[in-house]
Amino acid sequence: MTAIISASGLAGDLAAGRAPVLLDVRWQLGGPPGYPAYQAGHLPGAVYVDLDTDLAGPAGEGKGRHPLPGAAEFGAAMRRAGVRADRPVVTYDGGQGWAAARAWWLLRWAGHPDVRVLDGGLAAWDGPLTTDEPAPEPGDFQPSPGTLRTLDAEEAATLARRGVLLDARAAERYRGEVEPVDPVGGHVPGALSAPTSDNTGESGTLRPRAELRERFAALGATPGAEVGVYCGSGVSAAHQLLALTEAGVEAALYPGSWSEWTSDSARPVATGPEPG
């Protein structure tokens, strides 16, 4: 089953009375908040989900900026949004895809069997919008975390040496030339630069599967290979995992990512264009 749905495909489902649970997850690094944009117009029936409070646990020393939420808290947030175990879910954001992919990955990690991302997000949608905020009937989704694999810092370091660890941040952050968020620039030694921005074309939708397979194969990320992904705080890396899934490659997420890695000054840091 594909991890994405096109705007036309979603419109067809809505017109045919097959509406999924729609989650609006508009968010971007550094703001502004997504809720005012949701209030100004969203897909009919969509419920707003806040990335910082619903899709992440409290940040703390040594945990990174967006640690995974607790199962109880995540389950409660999803049930408030109307998520049911037996009903498909479609997530979307403003078009970047990072936040929608974070919601997709978390639901899949927590055991939901049918979750897709609106390819291209709201920017690809040409159907009606509404300012009406629904009051969904509470869902019944009970998370069972661990369906998808995760890495801790030690496992990420090991994978960078023996397998394929992809750094999903912008190339200049990987090289350590600029670091706008975290205290130290550079990358996990042995990791390969694979900016998330290369997953999409000019329209903002994912590149065709054949192109994604070619892109990741050039990095050694092929079906059967041991692959992991990290970014700054585990958000844009989810979009990398979405693209890898479409390419037929299973991969693990390092949720703490660079913000967790650099919280311990004893961990090594590589800079420059080479893995190190």
C-alpha positions, -999 to 999 in steps of 0.1 A, spaced: 0 0 0 13 34 -9 21 59 19 8 89 -1 -25 99 -17 -29 125 -45 -51 155 -41 -74 140 -69 -75 107 -51 -85 123 -19 -111 144 -36 -125 112 -52 -127 95 -18 -145 125 -3 -170 127 -31 -177 90 -29 -184 91 8 -152 74 18 -138 102 39 -108 93 60 -99 109 93 -82 141 81 -54 156 103 -42 191 95 -6 193 109 6 226 96 39 235 112 72 249 102 106 252 119 107 286 137 70 293 133 46 309 128 21 286 146 -1 265 124 -34 269 142 -42 304 129 -36 291 93 -59 262 100 -86 286 113 -83 307 81 -91 277 60 -87 239 60 -100 208 43 -137 200 52 -137 177 82 -100 181 90 -90 184 127 -59 204 137 -31 185 154 -3 204 170 31 190 163 49 204 193 23 192 219 5 163 202 33 147 181 62 152 205 70 148 241 84 175 263 119 186 253 145 181 279 182 178 285 196 149 264 163 141 247 164 164 217 139 191 206 111 168 195 113 135 215 87 108 208 55 114 227 44 89 254 20 63 242 -7 74 266 -4 110 256 -2 103 219 -32 80 220 -53 105 239 -44 132 213 -53 109 184 -86 98 200 -95 135 205 -89 140 168 -113 111 160 -87 85 150 -100 50 149 -82 17 144 -106 7 116 -107 39 96 -81 53 72 -62 84 82 -48 111 58 -24 137 72 -15 170 55 4 202 61 10 234 42 30 216 15 65 210 28 55 176 40 77 173 71 49 177 97 24 155 78 51 128 75 58 131 112 21 124 120 22 95 94 53 80 109 41 82 145 7 66 137 24 38 118 50 34 146 21 32 170 4 4 150 -22 21 129 -26 0 97 -38 26 72 -22 61 71 -13 82 41 1 116 35 -16 141 11 11 144 -16 20 181 -19 -1 191 11 -26 219 11 -6 236 -18 -17 207 -41 -53 208 -30 -77 227 -54 -109 216 -37 -131 236 -12 -118 248 21 -138 257 52 -133 276 84 -158 254 103 -140 234 130 -154 199 135 -161 183 168 -153 147 159 -167 117 178 -138 105 200 -119 77 183 -108 43 197 -72 41 186 -49 25 212 -12 29 204 11 -1 203 45 15 199 73 -3 182 58 -13 149 85 7 131 121 6 142 139 34 160 176 41 169 192 56 199 224 75 197 247 45 201 228 25 175 229 54 151 267 57 155 271 19 149 249 20 119 269 49 104 299 26 105 284 -7 93 253 3 73 238 35 59 229 64 81 213 93 61 214 129 73 182 146 61 191 182 69 203 208 44 237 201 30 253 232 45 242 221 80 256 186 73 289 202 64 289 224 95 290 257 76 259 270 93 238 258 122 207 279 128 191 258 156 215 235 174 247 245 193 271 226 171 274 222 133 284 191 114 272 155 113 274 121 129 307 106 117 300 82 89 266 96 80 258 105 44 242 138 33 208 133 18 187 165 21 150 160 24 145 187 -2 157 163 -29 127 141 -23 104 164 -41 101 180 -75 93 216 -84 56 210 -77 63 200 -41 51 165 -46 73 134 -42 94 125 -71 84 94 -90 92 61 -74 118 52 -100 137 84 -93 135 79 -56 149 44 -59 177 57 -81 184 85 -56 186 62 -26 204 34 -44 232 59 -51 236 63 -14 236 26 -7 200 26 6 185 -3 -12 159 -30 -3 175 -53 23 202 -28 34 203 -16 70 193 20 68 187 47 93 177 84 91 182 115 113 177 152 109 177 181 134 150 168 157 132 139 140 107 159 119 122 163 84 137 128 88 101 115 88 97 128 53 129 110 43 113 78 57 82 85 37 102 88 5 122 56 14 89 38 19 77 48 -15 111 36 -29 106 2 -12 133 6 14 127 0 51 146 23 74 148 32 110 144 67 126 168 82 151 142 103 169 166 124 190 186 133 159 212 160 158 196 180 187 201 149 210 235 139 195 250 173 203 236 175 238 265 153 249 299 170 242 316 136 243 300 125 211 322 130 180 313 155 153 324 154 117 324 184 94 329 190 57 314 172 27 327 137 35 312 113 59 343 114 81 
